[in-house]
């Protein structure tokens, strides 16, 4: 009976340690993904004026006067 209890204790400790490692891994990867998402969003939201574009018809130039 003592061997079963010892095996059960070790199994529970291994399972709990696995959950701890998985939690740390998921927290780290989530943080990295949030950082990358914010960086991507910041790169996408650079404001551009229509005056920065070149137009062959002159419509943009008239709007910028």
HTML snippet that shows the backbone in 3Dmol.js (N, CA, C, O; Angstrom):
<script src="https://3Dmol.org/build/3Dmol-min.js"></script>
<div id="view" style="width:600px;height:400px;position:relative"></div>
<script>
const pdb = `
ATOM      1  N   UNK A   1       0.825  -1.196   0.000  1.00  0.00           N
ATOM      2  CA  UNK A   1       0.000   0.000   0.000  1.00  0.00           C
ATOM      3  C   UNK A   1       0.868   1.257   0.000  1.00  0.00           C
ATOM      4  O   UNK A   1       0.498   2.267  -0.600  1.00  0.00           O
ATOM      5  N   UNK A   2       2.002   1.201   0.660  1.00  0.00           N
ATOM      6  CA  UNK A   2       2.889   2.359   0.718  1.00  0.00           C
ATOM      7  C   UNK A   2       3.502   2.648  -0.645  1.00  0.00           C
ATOM      8  O   UNK A   2       3.727   3.807  -0.992  1.00  0.00           O
ATOM      9  N   UNK A   3       3.774   1.598  -1.420  1.00  0.00           N
ATOM     10  CA  UNK A   3       4.352   1.794  -2.755  1.00  0.00           C
ATOM     11  C   UNK A   3       3.356   2.483  -3.677  1.00  0.00           C
ATOM     12  O   UNK A   3       3.732   3.336  -4.481  1.00  0.00           O
ATOM     13  N   UNK A   4       2.092   2.113  -3.557  1.00  0.00           N
ATOM     14  CA  UNK A   4       1.054   2.738  -4.378  1.00  0.00           C
ATOM     15  C   UNK A   4       0.929   4.217  -4.033  1.00  0.00           C
ATOM     16  O   UNK A   4       0.784   5.061  -4.917  1.00  0.00           O
ATOM     17  N   UNK A   5       0.985   4.517  -2.754  1.00  0.00           N
ATOM     18  CA  UNK A   5       0.898   5.905  -2.318  1.00  0.00           C
ATOM     19  C   UNK A   5       2.100   6.709  -2.816  1.00  0.00           C
ATOM     20  O   UNK A   5       1.951   7.858  -3.233  1.00  0.00           O
ATOM     21  N   UNK A   6       3.270   6.114  -2.774  1.00  0.00           N
ATOM     22  CA  UNK A   6       4.477   6.800  -3.240  1.00  0.00           C
ATOM     23  C   UNK A   6       4.421   7.032  -4.747  1.00  0.00           C
ATOM     24  O   UNK A   6       4.775   8.110  -5.224  1.00  0.00           O
ATOM     25  N   UNK A   7       3.980   6.030  -5.491  1.00  0.00           N
ATOM     26  CA  UNK A   7       3.853   6.180  -6.948  1.00  0.00           C
ATOM     27  C   UNK A   7       2.820   7.251  -7.280  1.00  0.00           C
ATOM     28  O   UNK A   7       3.020   8.062  -8.185  1.00  0.00           O
ATOM     29  N   UNK A   8       1.719   7.245  -6.544  1.00  0.00           N
ATOM     30  CA  UNK A   8       0.685   8.262  -6.751  1.00  0.00           C
ATOM     31  C   UNK A   8       1.196   9.662  -6.455  1.00  0.00           C
ATOM     32  O   UNK A   8       0.888  10.613  -7.173  1.00  0.00           O
ATOM     33  N   UNK A   9       1.981   9.777  -5.389  1.00  0.00           N
ATOM     34  CA  UNK A   9       2.544  11.087  -5.044  1.00  0.00           C
ATOM     35  C   UNK A   9       3.483  11.587  -6.134  1.00  0.00           C
ATOM     36  O   UNK A   9       3.435  12.756  -6.518  1.00  0.00           O
ATOM     37  N   UNK A  10       4.340  10.691  -6.631  1.00  0.00           N
ATOM     38  CA  UNK A  10       5.274  11.088  -7.690  1.00  0.00           C
ATOM     39  C   UNK A  10       4.533  11.429  -8.982  1.00  0.00           C
ATOM     40  O   UNK A  10       4.911  12.363  -9.689  1.00  0.00           O
ATOM     41  N   UNK A  11       3.489  10.681  -9.286  1.00  0.00           N
ATOM     42  CA  UNK A  11       2.702  10.970 -10.493  1.00  0.00           C
ATOM     43  C   UNK A  11       2.034  12.337 -10.376  1.00  0.00           C
ATOM     44  O   UNK A  11       2.011  13.113 -11.331  1.00  0.00           O
ATOM     45  N   UNK A  12       1.491  12.621  -9.191  1.00  0.00           N
ATOM     46  CA  UNK A  12       0.849  13.917  -8.978  1.00  0.00           C
ATOM     47  C   UNK A  12       1.862  15.053  -9.064  1.00  0.00           C
ATOM     48  O   UNK A  12       1.576  16.099  -9.647  1.00  0.00           O
ATOM     49  N   UNK A  13       3.042  14.854  -8.488  1.00  0.00           N
ATOM     50  CA  UNK A  13       4.083  15.884  -8.546  1.00  0.00           C
ATOM     51  C   UNK A  13       4.551  16.118  -9.982  1.00  0.00           C
ATOM     52  O   UNK A  13       4.773  17.259 -10.387  1.00  0.00           O
ATOM     53  N   UNK A  14       4.698  15.044 -10.742  1.00  0.00           N
ATOM     54  CA  UNK A  14       5.114  15.188 -12.143  1.00  0.00           C
ATOM     55  C   UNK A  14       4.040  15.907 -12.949  1.00  0.00           C
ATOM     56  O   UNK A  14       4.348  16.774 -13.767  1.00  0.00           O
ATOM     57  N   UNK A  15       2.784  15.547 -12.718  1.00  0.00           N
ATOM     58  CA  UNK A  15       1.679  16.200 -13.419  1.00  0.00           C
ATOM     59  C   UNK A  15       1.616  17.685 -13.067  1.00  0.00           C
ATOM     60  O   UNK A  15       1.451  18.532 -13.946  1.00  0.00           O
ATOM     61  N   UNK A  16       1.747  17.992 -11.787  1.00  0.00           N
ATOM     62  CA  UNK A  16       1.706  19.384 -11.338  1.00  0.00           C
ATOM     63  C   UNK A  16       2.883  20.177 -11.903  1.00  0.00           C
ATOM     64  O   UNK A  16       2.722  21.329 -12.305  1.00  0.00           O
ATOM     65  N   UNK A  17       4.059  19.563 -11.934  1.00  0.00           N
ATOM     66  CA  UNK A  17       5.226  20.238 -12.513  1.00  0.00           C
ATOM     67  C   UNK A  17       5.009  20.489 -14.003  1.00  0.00           C
ATOM     68  O   UNK A  17       5.381  21.545 -14.514  1.00  0.00           O
ATOM     69  N   UNK A  18       4.415  19.532 -14.695  1.00  0.00           N
ATOM     70  CA  UNK A  18       4.108  19.713 -16.117  1.00  0.00           C
ATOM     71  C   UNK A  18       3.143  20.864 -16.341  1.00  0.00           C
ATOM     72  O   UNK A  18       3.307  21.650 -17.274  1.00  0.00           O
ATOM     73  N   UNK A  19       2.143  20.960 -15.487  1.00  0.00           N
ATOM     74  CA  UNK A  19       1.207  22.086 -15.599  1.00  0.00           C
ATOM     75  C   UNK A  19       1.911  23.418 -15.343  1.00  0.00           C
ATOM     76  O   UNK A  19       1.619  24.415 -16.003  1.00  0.00           O
ATOM     77  N   UNK A  20       2.830  23.432 -14.395  1.00  0.00           N
ATOM     78  CA  UNK A  20       3.586  24.655 -14.111  1.00  0.00           C
ATOM     79  C   UNK A  20       4.444  25.071 -15.291  1.00  0.00           C
ATOM     80  O   UNK A  20       4.486  26.247 -15.650  1.00  0.00           O
ATOM     81  N   UNK A  21       5.128  24.108 -15.895  1.00  0.00           N
ATOM     82  CA  UNK A  21       5.965  24.406 -17.062  1.00  0.00           C
ATOM     83  C   UNK A  21       5.098  24.885 -18.220  1.00  0.00           C
ATOM     84  O   UNK A  21       5.457  25.838 -18.911  1.00  0.00           O
ATOM     85  N   UNK A  22       3.958  24.231 -18.435  1.00  0.00           N
ATOM     86  CA  UNK A  22       3.058  24.641 -19.518  1.00  0.00           C
ATOM     87  C   UNK A  22       2.535  26.055 -19.279  1.00  0.00           C
ATOM     88  O   UNK A  22       2.422  26.840 -20.221  1.00  0.00           O
ATOM     89  N   UNK A  23       2.220  26.382 -18.042  1.00  0.00           N
ATOM     90  CA  UNK A  23       1.728  27.722 -17.714  1.00  0.00           C
ATOM     91  C   UNK A  23       2.790  28.778 -17.989  1.00  0.00           C
ATOM     92  O   UNK A  23       2.493  29.828 -18.558  1.00  0.00           O
ATOM     93  N   UNK A  24       4.020  28.503 -17.588  1.00  0.00           N
ATOM     94  CA  UNK A  24       5.112  29.457 -17.830  1.00  0.00           C
ATOM     95  C   UNK A  24       5.346  29.626 -19.326  1.00  0.00           C
ATOM     96  O   UNK A  24       5.528  30.746 -19.804  1.00  0.00           O
ATOM     97  N   UNK A  25       5.343  28.520 -20.065  1.00  0.00           N
ATOM     98  CA  UNK A  25       5.549  28.579 -21.518  1.00  0.00           C
ATOM     99  C   UNK A  25       4.441  29.384 -22.195  1.00  0.00           C
ATOM    100  O   UNK A  25       4.718  30.252 -23.023  1.00  0.00           O
ATOM    101  N   UNK A  26       3.190  29.097 -21.843  1.00  0.00           N
ATOM    102  CA  UNK A  26       2.073  29.808 -22.473  1.00  0.00           C
ATOM    103  C   UNK A  26       2.068  31.287 -22.104  1.00  0.00           C
ATOM    104  O   UNK A  26       1.730  32.128 -22.938  1.00  0.00           O
ATOM    105  N   UNK A  27       2.435  31.616 -20.875  1.00  0.00           N
ATOM    106  CA  UNK A  27       2.523  33.022 -20.468  1.00  0.00           C
ATOM    107  C   UNK A  27       3.596  33.746 -21.270  1.00  0.00           C
ATOM    108  O   UNK A  27       3.383  34.870 -21.725  1.00  0.00           O
ATOM    109  N   UNK A  28       4.737  33.110 -21.441  1.00  0.00           N
ATOM    110  CA  UNK A  28       5.834  33.738 -22.188  1.00  0.00           C
ATOM    111  C   UNK A  28       5.461  33.921 -23.652  1.00  0.00           C
ATOM    112  O   UNK A  28       5.686  34.993 -24.214  1.00  0.00           O
ATOM    113  N   UNK A  29       4.896  32.897 -24.278  1.00  0.00           N
ATOM    114  CA  UNK A  29       4.554  33.021 -25.696  1.00  0.00           C
ATOM    115  C   UNK A  29       3.414  34.010 -25.898  1.00  0.00           C
ATOM    116  O   UNK A  29       3.389  34.720 -26.903  1.00  0.00           O
ATOM    117  N   UNK A  30       2.471  34.069 -24.966  1.00  0.00           N
ATOM    118  CA  UNK A  30       1.393  35.048 -25.068  1.00  0.00           C
ATOM    119  C   UNK A  30       1.955  36.464 -24.995  1.00  0.00           C
ATOM    120  O   UNK A  30       1.557  37.336 -25.768  1.00  0.00           O
ATOM    121  N   UNK A  31       2.877  36.690 -24.068  1.00  0.00           N
ATOM    122  CA  UNK A  31       3.477  38.019 -23.933  1.00  0.00           C
ATOM    123  C   UNK A  31       4.230  38.411 -25.203  1.00  0.00           C
ATOM    124  O   UNK A  31       4.138  39.554 -25.650  1.00  0.00           O
ATOM    125  N   UNK A  32       4.967  37.480 -25.779  1.00  0.00           N
ATOM    126  CA  UNK A  32       5.697  37.757 -27.023  1.00  0.00           C
ATOM    127  C   UNK A  32       4.718  38.065 -28.143  1.00  0.00           C
ATOM    128  O   UNK A  32       4.955  38.982 -28.929  1.00  0.00           O
ATOM    129  N   UNK A  33       3.624  37.320 -28.234  1.00  0.00           N
ATOM    130  CA  UNK A  33       2.641  37.558 -29.289  1.00  0.00           C
ATOM    131  C   UNK A  33       1.932  38.897 -29.115  1.00  0.00           C
ATOM    132  O   UNK A  33       1.635  39.571 -30.102  1.00  0.00           O
ATOM    133  N   UNK A  34       1.661  39.286 -27.883  1.00  0.00           N
ATOM    134  CA  UNK A  34       1.054  40.604 -27.647  1.00  0.00           C
ATOM    135  C   UNK A  34       2.017  41.699 -28.086  1.00  0.00           C
ATOM    136  O   UNK A  34       1.608  42.664 -28.733  1.00  0.00           O
ATOM    137  N   UNK A  35       3.292  41.557 -27.739  1.00  0.00           N
ATOM    138  CA  UNK A  35       4.300  42.543 -28.145  1.00  0.00           C
ATOM    139  C   UNK A  35       4.383  42.627 -29.668  1.00  0.00           C
ATOM    140  O   UNK A  35       4.413  43.723 -30.227  1.00  0.00           O
ATOM    141  N   UNK A  36       4.421  41.479 -30.339  1.00  0.00           N
ATOM    142  CA  UNK A  36       4.487  41.476 -31.806  1.00  0.00           C
ATOM    143  C   UNK A  36       3.226  42.078 -32.414  1.00  0.00           C
ATOM    144  O   UNK A  36       3.298  42.784 -33.420  1.00  0.00           O
ATOM    145  N   UNK A  37       2.076  41.803 -31.813  1.00  0.00           N
ATOM    146  CA  UNK A  37       0.829  42.362 -32.323  1.00  0.00           C
ATOM    147  C   UNK A  37       0.790  43.873 -32.192  1.00  0.00           C
ATOM    148  O   UNK A  37       0.340  44.567 -33.104  1.00  0.00           O
ATOM    149  N   UNK A  38       1.255  44.382 -31.071  1.00  0.00           N
ATOM    150  CA  UNK A  38       1.288  45.838 -30.883  1.00  0.00           C
ATOM    151  C   UNK A  38       2.274  46.468 -31.854  1.00  0.00           C
ATOM    152  O   UNK A  38       1.994  47.521 -32.427  1.00  0.00           O
ATOM    153  N   UNK A  39       3.425  45.832 -32.045  1.00  0.00           N
ATOM    154  CA  UNK A  39       4.416  46.357 -32.992  1.00  0.00           C
ATOM    155  C   UNK A  39       3.857  46.341 -34.413  1.00  0.00           C
ATOM    156  O   UNK A  39       4.056  47.293 -35.167  1.00  0.00           O
ATOM    157  N   UNK A  40       3.160  45.263 -34.783  1.00  0.00           N
ATOM    158  CA  UNK A  40       2.570  45.173 -36.120  1.00  0.00           C
ATOM    159  C   UNK A  40       1.507  46.254 -36.294  1.00  0.00           C
ATOM    160  O   UNK A  40       1.451  46.923 -37.326  1.00  0.00           O
ATOM    161  N   UNK A  41       0.668  46.415 -35.277  1.00  0.00           N
ATOM    162  CA  UNK A  41      -0.399  47.409 -35.370  1.00  0.00           C
ATOM    163  C   UNK A  41       0.180  48.815 -35.468  1.00  0.00           C
ATOM    164  O   UNK A  41      -0.324  49.644 -36.226  1.00  0.00           O
ATOM    165  N   UNK A  42       1.226  49.084 -34.713  1.00  0.00           N
ATOM    166  CA  UNK A  42       1.857  50.404 -34.781  1.00  0.00           C
ATOM    167  C   UNK A  42       2.443  50.654 -36.163  1.00  0.00           C
ATOM    168  O   UNK A  42       2.385  51.774 -36.671  1.00  0.00           O
ATOM    169  N   UNK A  43       3.002  49.627 -36.766  1.00  0.00           N
ATOM    170  CA  UNK A  43       3.569  49.782 -38.108  1.00  0.00           C
ATOM    171  C   UNK A  43       2.473  49.998 -39.146  1.00  0.00           C
ATOM    172  O   UNK A  43       2.701  50.675 -40.148  1.00  0.00           O
ATOM    173  N   UNK A  44       1.289  49.434 -38.923  1.00  0.00           N
ATOM    174  CA  UNK A  44       0.188  49.570 -39.875  1.00  0.00           C
ATOM    175  C   UNK A  44      -0.505  50.916 -39.743  1.00  0.00           C
ATOM    176  O   UNK A  44      -1.083  51.402 -40.715  1.00  0.00           O
ATOM    177  N   UNK A  45      -0.464  51.536 -38.561  1.00  0.00           N
ATOM    178  CA  UNK A  45      -1.224  52.752 -38.352  1.00  0.00           C
ATOM    179  C   UNK A  45      -0.434  54.025 -38.542  1.00  0.00           C
ATOM    180  O   UNK A  45      -0.806  55.063 -37.996  1.00  0.00           O
ATOM    181  N   UNK A  46       0.632  53.976 -39.292  1.00  0.00           N
ATOM    182  CA  UNK A  46       1.328  55.222 -39.581  1.00  0.00           C
ATOM    183  C   UNK A  46       0.441  56.049 -40.497  1.00  0.00           C
ATOM    184  O   UNK A  46      -0.001  55.576 -41.544  1.00  0.00           O
ATOM    185  N   UNK A  47       0.187  57.269 -40.099  1.00  0.00           N
ATOM    186  CA  UNK A  47      -0.730  58.096 -40.877  1.00  0.00           C
ATOM    187  C   UNK A  47      -0.013  58.662 -42.093  1.00  0.00           C
ATOM    188  O   UNK A  47       1.121  59.132 -42.015  1.00  0.00           O
ATOM    189  N   UNK A  48      -0.702  58.601 -43.201  1.00  0.00           N
ATOM    190  CA  UNK A  48      -0.165  59.161 -44.435  1.00  0.00           C
ATOM    191  C   UNK A  48      -1.167  60.164 -44.969  1.00  0.00           C
ATOM    192  O   UNK A  48      -2.368  59.903 -45.025  1.00  0.00           O
ATOM    193  N   UNK A  49      -0.665  61.279 -45.349  1.00  0.00           N
ATOM    194  CA  UNK A  49      -1.499  62.309 -45.941  1.00  0.00           C
ATOM    195  C   UNK A  49      -1.729  61.977 -47.406  1.00  0.00           C
ATOM    196  O   UNK A  49      -0.844  61.413 -48.050  1.00  0.00           O
ATOM    197  N   UNK A  50      -2.897  62.314 -47.949  1.00  0.00           N
ATOM    198  CA  UNK A  50      -3.101  62.082 -49.380  1.00  0.00           C
ATOM    199  C   UNK A  50      -2.139  62.910 -50.225  1.00  0.00           C
ATOM    200  O   UNK A  50      -1.934  62.605 -51.400  1.00  0.00           O
ATOM    201  N   UNK A  51      -1.549  63.948 -49.649  1.00  0.00           N
ATOM    202  CA  UNK A  51      -0.599  64.778 -50.386  1.00  0.00           C
ATOM    203  C   UNK A  51       0.723  64.054 -50.610  1.00  0.00           C
ATOM    204  O   UNK A  51       1.510  64.455 -51.468  1.00  0.00           O
ATOM    205  N   UNK A  52       0.977  62.986 -49.844  1.00  0.00           N
ATOM    206  CA  UNK A  52       2.205  62.224 -50.013  1.00  0.00           C
ATOM    207  C   UNK A  52       2.167  61.353 -51.262  1.00  0.00           C
ATOM    208  O   UNK A  52       3.211  60.941 -51.768  1.00  0.00           O
ATOM    209  N   UNK A  53       0.977  61.078 -51.754  1.00  0.00           N
ATOM    210  CA  UNK A  53       0.848  60.184 -52.908  1.00  0.00           C
ATOM    211  C   UNK A  53       1.096  60.963 -54.194  1.00  0.00           C
ATOM    212  O   UNK A  53       0.842  62.166 -54.265  1.00  0.00           O
ATOM    213  N   UNK A  54       1.579  60.282 -55.177  1.00  0.00           N
ATOM    214  CA  UNK A  54       1.763  60.917 -56.481  1.00  0.00           C
ATOM    215  C   UNK A  54       0.607  60.511 -57.370  1.00  0.00           C
ATOM    216  O   UNK A  54       0.226  59.341 -57.417  1.00  0.00           O
ATOM    217  N   UNK A  55       0.067  61.455 -58.054  1.00  0.00           N
ATOM    218  CA  UNK A  55      -1.078  61.189 -58.913  1.00  0.00           C
ATOM    219  C   UNK A  55      -0.757  61.646 -60.324  1.00  0.00           C
ATOM    220  O   UNK A  55      -0.109  62.673 -60.525  1.00  0.00           O
ATOM    221  N   UNK A  56      -1.211  60.885 -61.286  1.00  0.00           N
ATOM    222  CA  UNK A  56      -0.981  61.267 -62.680  1.00  0.00           C
ATOM    223  C   UNK A  56      -2.082  62.177 -63.190  1.00  0.00           C
ATOM    224  O   UNK A  56      -1.899  62.861 -64.197  1.00  0.00           O
ATOM    225  N   UNK A  57      -3.228  62.197 -62.509  1.00  0.00           N
ATOM    226  CA  UNK A  57      -4.342  63.018 -62.990  1.00  0.00           C
ATOM    227  C   UNK A  57      -4.366  64.398 -62.363  1.00  0.00           C
ATOM    228  O   UNK A  57      -5.049  65.283 -62.878  1.00  0.00           O
ATOM    229  N   UNK A  58      -3.658  64.612 -61.289  1.00  0.00           N
ATOM    230  CA  UNK A  58      -3.643  65.918 -60.650  1.00  0.00           C
ATOM    231  C   UNK A  58      -4.731  66.085 -59.613  1.00  0.00           C
ATOM    232  O   UNK A  58      -4.830  67.148 -59.001  1.00  0.00           O
ATOM    233  N   UNK A  59      -5.566  65.052 -59.392  1.00  0.00           N
ATOM    234  CA  UNK A  59      -6.646  65.169 -58.413  1.00  0.00           C
ATOM    235  C   UNK A  59      -6.097  65.366 -57.000  1.00  0.00           C
ATOM    236  O   UNK A  59      -6.628  66.168 -56.232  1.00  0.00           O
ATOM    237  N   UNK A  60      -5.054  64.646 -56.665  1.00  0.00           N
ATOM    238  CA  UNK A  60      -4.493  64.746 -55.322  1.00  0.00           C
ATOM    239  C   UNK A  60      -3.862  66.112 -55.127  1.00  0.00           C
ATOM    240  O   UNK A  60      -3.975  66.700 -54.052  1.00  0.00           O
ATOM    241  N   UNK A  61      -3.199  66.623 -56.156  1.00  0.00           N
ATOM    242  CA  UNK A  61      -2.556  67.926 -56.022  1.00  0.00           C
ATOM    243  C   UNK A  61      -3.599  69.015 -55.782  1.00  0.00           C
ATOM    244  O   UNK A  61      -3.350  69.939 -55.007  1.00  0.00           O
ATOM    245  N   UNK A  62      -4.752  68.925 -56.426  1.00  0.00           N
ATOM    246  CA  UNK A  62      -5.796  69.921 -56.206  1.00  0.00           C
ATOM    247  C   UNK A  62      -6.353  69.837 -54.794  1.00  0.00           C
ATOM    248  O   UNK A  62      -6.709  70.861 -54.209  1.00  0.00           O
ATOM    249  N   UNK A  63      -6.434  68.624 -54.232  1.00  0.00           N
ATOM    250  CA  UNK A  63      -6.952  68.479 -52.874  1.00  0.00           C
ATOM    251  C   UNK A  63      -5.971  69.054 -51.858  1.00  0.00           C
ATOM    252  O   UNK A  63      -6.394  69.490 -50.787  1.00  0.00           O
ATOM    253  N   UNK A  64      -4.690  69.068 -52.158  1.00  0.00           N
ATOM    254  CA  UNK A  64      -3.679  69.491 -51.193  1.00  0.00           C
ATOM    255  C   UNK A  64      -3.411  70.988 -51.242  1.00  0.00           C
ATOM    256  O   UNK A  64      -2.642  71.491 -50.423  1.00  0.00           O
ATOM    257  N   UNK A  65      -4.004  71.702 -52.153  1.00  0.00           N
ATOM    258  CA  UNK A  65      -3.751  73.143 -52.242  1.00  0.00           C
ATOM    259  C   UNK A  65      -4.396  73.912 -51.148  1.00  0.00           C
ATOM    260  O   UNK A  65      -4.269  75.135 -51.096  1.00  0.00           O
TER     261      UNK A  65
END
`;
const viewer = $3Dmol.createViewer("view");
viewer.addModel(pdb, "pdb");
viewer.setStyle({}, {cartoon: {color: "spectrum"}});
viewer.zoomTo();
viewer.render();
</script>
